[in-house]
C-alpha cells in the first residue's frame, strides 16, 4: 500500500495499524468500565456515550463515506442507539470491522468525501489518518474515565501534532483570506525531534453559514517538518509529542510544556489554540 498524498503524512499502513490498535484498547477499557462513569475530558458524556460516539457515530459514518466514495454521504442514516453495554460493544465491533475492511480495500489516493475545503483532504488517505487520530484521542478519553492512562505511541502522537496544527487549526475556509503578519511560532517535539513552523495573521471574509463578517487572528502551518537550524521565531513551544498532542486536543495540561518568547504573540497564539476542535 502506497502512502497518502502528502509526503510528510504517516504511511497508510501505519495509520491502519494505529486505528486497529487504538480501537482495541478503547474497547478493552470500556468493556469493564463502571456503568455511567463520567468522562472528564468530555464533560457531557458518560462511558456509554463515549462508546456509542466512536462506534455508532464516527466509525460507522466513515465506513459509509469510504463505501460510497467519491460521492458525499448525503443519505447516511445514523443507526438507532441500543441499550446496554453489550449491545453498544457489538455496534463498535461491527462498525470497526466495516471501516477497516473498506479502508484496506481502497487506495490512499482514491478520491473520497471530506468535511474540509482543501482538495488535498478529499482522499481515502485523509480518512485513514483522521480515523487513527480519532481512535487515539477517544482511547485517551476512555482511559481518563477509569483512571488508567497509558502512554501514546510517539510516532503517532508526532503526526497528531502536525495534523492538528495543519488541518484542525490551520485550514482556512474557502470564503476566507489569510494575511500573514510575519509573526512566527516554532513548535518543537523534544522526544522525536519534529519541529513545526507556524505563521500568525488575520483571517477575513464573510461566513455564509453564520451570515456574518469575520476579522480575527488565525494561524497556518508554514513548514510541517522544519529541518536544519531553528528559524527565527517570536515564540517557541516545546514538549514531548505526547504532551503537545494531548494539550492541543484538550486532554492534557500545558504545565509540562515550555513556552518562551514575546508575550503578545504568545497570548495571540494561545487564544487560537485554546479554541475547542472536538
Buried (B, 14 or more C-beta within 10 A) or exposed (E): BEBBBBEBBBBBBBBBBBBBBBBEBBBBBBBEBEEEBBBEBBEEBBBBBBBBBBBBBBBBBBBBBBBBBEEEBEEBEEBEBBEEBEEBBEBBEBBBEBBBEBBEEBEBBBEBBBEBEBEBBBBBBBBBBBBBBBBBBBBBBBBBBBEEBEEBBBBBBBBBBBBBBBBBBBBBBEBBEBEBEEBBBBBBBBBBEBBBBBBBBBBBBEEEEEEEEBEEBBBBBBBBBBEEEEEEBBBBBBBBBBBBBBBBBBBBEBEEBEBEBBEEBBEBBBEBBEEEEE
